[in-house]
Amino acid sequence: MPIGAQPRGRRGTVEEPYSPLNLRLVLALFGMVVCAILAALLFNAGWTVPGWLLAAWSVAAAVDAVVIQLRRRARARAEGGRKHSLFE
């Protein structure tokens, strides 16, 4: 998967991107924090299998956040540092 401003062949344009990267970043970070907290609570309660599942989801959300941040940086370089709202 290319880590660029927007993958080639997509229908989105600069004015109307196909993916709101800022919103995706916020949601990925929220999911990471919630899953990490719940995993810690489950480990503390002795429920190891659900704790490991939530820990794995937390790691997946962290990886997703890194990929999204790389795409946001590429978009900023391509557009000259233009700021975007949460839904762009």
Sequence and secondary structure as in RCSB ss.txt:
>XXXX:A:sequence
MPIGAQPRGRRGTVEEPYSPLNLRLVLALFGMVVCAILAALLFNAGWTVPGWLLAAWSVAAAVDAVVIQLRRRAR
ARAEGGRKHSLFE
>XXXX:A:secstr
   SSS TT S  SSS SS HHHHHHHHHHHHHHHHHHHHHHHHHT HHHHHHHHHHHHHHHHHHHHHHHHHHHH
HHHHTS    TT 
